[in-house]
Amino acid sequence: MATPITDEPADSITPVERALADREDGTDRFERASDIATRFLDNIEDVVYGKRDEIKLVLAALACGGHVLLEDVPGTAKTVLARAIAATIEGATPSRIQCTPDLQPTDVTGLSVFDQKTRDFEFRPGPVFANIVLVDEINRATPKTQSALLEAMAEYQVTVDGVTRDLPNPFLLIATENPIEYEGTFPLPEAQLDRFFLRTALGYPGLDDELKILEQQRYGHPLADLDSAVTLEDIRELRASAQHVYMDDVIHRWLVELVRATRGHESVVIGSSVRGSLALERAARAWALLAGRSFVIPEDIERLFVPVLIHRVVFTPSFVARARASSWDHAIAEFRAACLLLAPRPGSEEDPIFEHPSS
C-alpha cells in the first residue's frame, strides 16, 4: 500500500538526536542553576562572613521547599542571614516574629477585623505572609502558637475563620532556638521538630572574620547597601533543577538503609521517620546541585546526615546523659559512624565506585 502524500513535513529528528537535545538542554539547566547558586552565596557572604557551608545548607532547604531550625547562641547573625536572603532575592518580602509567652496564634497568621465603613469583616494578614520569615526564639512561644505554624510549614497555606489562603512562593521559614537557656521556654515536640527540613547552627565567626565585621560595621551595617543578586523566578528555576539531579538506584537504596539504621540502633528510642528519608533524598540532590554537579555522590548523603536526620531521632536517656557529660558533637559523630557501619556506603567494600552515567 502506497504511503499517502500530505503537506505536513515528516519528523526528521531521530530518537538519538532527541536524546542528545534533551541532554544538552539538561546541561544548560544545571549550568544556569549553578550560576544562580553562586550569585546567591557570593552576595550573602558580603554581610555574613566565613559561613559559606552553613549558608549552603539554608539555600539547599530553600531549593527543596523546606524550612530551617537554627539552634545557636544570640549574636551569631541569624537575623542578618534571614534579612540578607530576602535582600538577595529581588522582590522577596522579609518578616520577623519575635516569640514570647503572650504571643497569640492570630499574631502570626493574621485575623479578620470588622470594618465599620464596609460593614463587613476584612482579613489582615499576619507576618507569616512573607517570602522569608524569621521566627526568633520559637521555643519561647506557647504550644498553641507553635502549632499555628505547622500548616504554613507543611502545606504553604493558612486557614483563618474557615478560609484558606496561600502563602507567597517561595516561602522559607527560619526558626531559632537558644541552646543555653531553657527557663520559661516550651521545647518543641518531636512531631514538630520533624517538620523542619534541617537543623544547623552558624556558630561564632573566626578571628579574621570577626575583625572584618568590626571594620565593616564601623559606620553602619553593610546589610543596608546589599543589592539583589537573583530573582524569584531564579529561585523557582533552582527548585526545578534540583528535582532533575541524577541519583543512582544503588545510592537511592543505600540512603533508605541508612535512615532505617537510625531506627535499630541501641541508643535510639524513636528513629528517623519516612519524612527523614524524603528530606535526605531531596537535600542530597540540592547539595549536589550547589556543588556544581548534576549527580549525587555518597559524600553528599554523609555530609547531610547530621543536619537532616539528627533532630528527627529521639535518643535514650542514657545516651543523652553521656553526651552531656562529654560532648554532644562527639556523641553524634559516634552515632553517625555506627549507622554507617550498619549501612555501609556503596563502594566501601567490593562494590564499584558509582559515577554519573555520562562520565
Buried (B, 14 or more C-beta within 10 A) or exposed (E): EEEEEEEEEEEEEEEEEEEEEEEEEBEEBBEBBBEBBEBBBEBBBBBBBBBEEBBBBBBBBBBBBBBBBBBBBEEBBBBBBBBBBBBBBBEBEBBBBBBBEEBBBBBBBBBBEEEEEEEEEEBEBBBBBBBBBBBBBBBBBBEEBBBBBEBBBEEBEBEBEEEEEEBBEBBBBBBBBBEEEEEEBBEBEBEBBBBBBBBBBBEBBEEEEEEBBEEBEEEEEBBEEBEBBBBBEBBEBBBEBBEEBBBBEBBBEBBBBBBBBBBEBEBBEEBBBEBBBBBBBBBBBBBBBBBEBBBBBBEBBBBBBBBBBBBBBBBEEEBBEBBEEEEEEEBBEBBBEBBBEEBBBBBEEEEEEBEEEEE
